[in-house]
Amino acid sequence: MAEKEGNILYRRLLRSYFSSVISISLVLFLMGMTGVLIVNAKSVSNYFKENIMVSAVLNVEADEADASELADNLEKNRYVKDIRIITKEEGVEEMKEMLGDDFLDVFEVNPIPVSLELQISADYISMDSLKVIEDALYEYPAVDEVVYQQSLVELLNANIERIGVVAGVLVLLLLFISVVLINNTVRLNVYSKRFTIHTMRLVGATKGFITRPFVGQAFFQGLIAGSVADVFILGALYLIRNEFYQLFSLFDAMLLGLVMVAVIVLGVLICLVSTAAGVRSMISLTKNELYY
């Protein structure tokens, strides 16, 4: 009979411990995924910025040799990340896609000029920097026109600033919620053992002696919860890699590793602090307060 009751109590404690670990893991998982996005925010924003191209349209007399010479000169500038020469034939194919195959019928010669498509470094994607780059391109005699989407640049920079502010607020809010939820979960676990703590105090156990096993348990609870959260994060990253490989390729492996370590450390710290505070509050309860 006593053995059966012991087994029932053991299963209850195991379920309680398991549910606590899963609850903490899910909260840490949300924190970890937010951290992954935050630490890689610059790479993601740079990716979108560098997809804005600046086209330098050459005059009709310029040929591919002129374009190649100009490209060699432009590649020496720090603001140029990559240059692609669009030949007249490629320009014709692009125009056919836009206007139809017969748009050349009204011309005796090919009116499409050679052009250069410049990929600008992300640090220079702003209206002021692009204006300076535009003026520099016009200094070359072969350049007839410089084209880029000004409205898109303004919209992208404005949205990136807004997203940065929202992300900062979200991280602080999520951190607060995470601490509160984990703290409540740990304290409920400690509260369920208040009679054991009271009994230990009655037989003369010191505060340190009572607290020590709970802190040790909290350490492993935080360690296991953080490790489980990291497994969830790896699973989420695997899905991102399969569905959004281009986005996944922007993530820094070292930063991902640091986030995963931080998740475990955060889980352990919150569990330790919450447990220590919870045990000390249970120690101070009177006999009557144990039932309320």
Secondary structure as GFF3:
##gff-version 3
##sequence-region A 1 292
A	DSSP	alpha_helix	2	39	.	.	.	ID=ss1
A	DSSP	alpha_helix	41	49	.	.	.	ID=ss2
A	DSSP	beta_strand	53	58	.	.	.	ID=ss3
A	DSSP	alpha_helix	64	74	.	.	.	ID=ss4
A	DSSP	beta_strand	80	86	.	.	.	ID=ss5
A	DSSP	alpha_helix	88	99	.	.	.	ID=ss6
A	DSSP	three_ten_helix	103	106	.	.	.	ID=ss7
A	DSSP	beta_strand	115	120	.	.	.	ID=ss8
A	DSSP	three_ten_helix	122	124	.	.	.	ID=ss9
A	DSSP	alpha_helix	127	138	.	.	.	ID=ss10
A	DSSP	beta_strand	143	147	.	.	.	ID=ss11
A	DSSP	alpha_helix	150	191	.	.	.	ID=ss12
A	DSSP	alpha_helix	194	202	.	.	.	ID=ss13
A	DSSP	alpha_helix	207	243	.	.	.	ID=ss14
A	DSSP	alpha_helix	245	248	.	.	.	ID=ss15
A	DSSP	alpha_helix	253	283	.	.	.	ID=ss16
A	DSSP	three_ten_helix	288	291	.	.	.	ID=ss17
###
